Amino acid sequence: MQLRQAALDAWRVLLVEDHAESAEALLVLLELWGYEAQAAGDGEEALDLLETFRPEIVIADIGLPGIDGHEFARRVRRLPGHRDTLLIALTGYAEDAGDFAESGFDHHLLKPVDLAGLEGLLEMRRAG
């Protein structure tokens, strides 16, 4: 019974990552941390999942096929019900922090991801 309640209380995280192996590894980790997680391979698929999955947190790669992570974040922020969604950018390139804030991201992390840092961001959101 406690396990079922924990699953019902799990925060939903949408991972937007086009590298399948990286996405799978991060999904497993998110689930081990107690999150309900789903992945999308590009921004368009992720936008569709936003309406059905209704995540509280989105972790998005910047270098996505089709629309990039910045455009994806701008579109998320324009959607009703997602203005307060925690958006975390993942990038392999050093960019100006202002670019991330301008497109709507709350935080950005460089790859390879500092897992303790990511877990800390997620836990702050869940706690607060």
N, C-alpha and C positions, 0 to 999 in steps of 0.2 A: 504494500500500500504506500509506503514512504517513497519508493522508487517511482511509482506512478505520479504521486504529487510533485516530486522533483521534476519530472518530465513536463508536467503541466505548468510549472513555474519557470521553466527554462526560458531564458531570453533568446530571441531569434536573431541569428547573424546571417547575413547574405554576403558571400564571398564572390567577388567578380575578378576572375583570374583566367587568362587564356592558356596558361601552361598547365596541362591536365595533371601532371605529377605533383606540381607545387600545390595546386588546388586540393588534390586528394589528401596530401599530407597535412595541410592546414585544417581541412575539415575534420580529420581524425583528432587533431589536437584540440580544436574548439569543442568537439563533443566530449573529450576527456575532461575539459575544463567545466563541463556542465551546460554548454550552450546547445540549442537546437540550430543546426547549420545546414545551409544549402549553398550550392555554387552555380554560377552562371559563367559561360565562357566568353561572353562579350556584353557590351553595354545594352544592346537592344533586348537580349534575353533577360538581363537583369532588370530592366525597366518593366518587363512583363511580370517577372516574379515579385516585384515590389507590391503589386496589387493582390496577389494570391497568398504570398507568404507573410507579408506585413512585418518585416524585420524592424527591430529597434536599433540595430547596428548594421552598417554596411562597410565592408572592407573592400576597397577597389584598387586594382592595379591601374596605373596611369597609361601604360603602353598597351591599350586594348585594340583589337581589330575593329574596324567600323568607327564608331564614335569613341574618342579617347576618354580617359578617366575624368578629365576636367569638364568636358561637355556632359558626360554622364552625371557628374555632381550638380552641374547647373540645372539639368533637367529634373533631378531628384528634388532639389530645393523648390522648384516651381510646382510640384505635385501637392495637392491638399493631403494633409495627414503625414507628410514626410519632412516638414520644415524643421522638426526637432529630432529627426533621425540622426544618430551619431554617424558621421562619415569619416572614415579613416582611409587615407591614400597610401598606397604602397608604390614605391618607385625605385628603380635601379640607377637613377640619375639625380645629381644634385640640381635642384631648382630653387628659385627664389621662393621663400616661404609665403610671400604675398600672393603668388600665383595660386597656391592652394586655398588660401583664405578667400580670395576673389571668386574662385569657382565654387566655393561652398563647403570645402572640407573643414572639419574641426581639427584634425591632426594629420600629420604625414610622417611616415616611417620609411627609412631607406632599407633596401634589400642588400644583403640578407637581413631579415627582420630580427631584431632583438626581441626574443620571445617573452622575456620578463617584462620588457617595456610594453609590448602589445597586451599581455595579460593585465598589466596595471591599468592601462587605458580602459579595457573592457570592465574590469572590476570597479573602477571609479564610476563608470556609467551605471552599472548595476546597483551600486550602493547609494547613488545619489540622486 
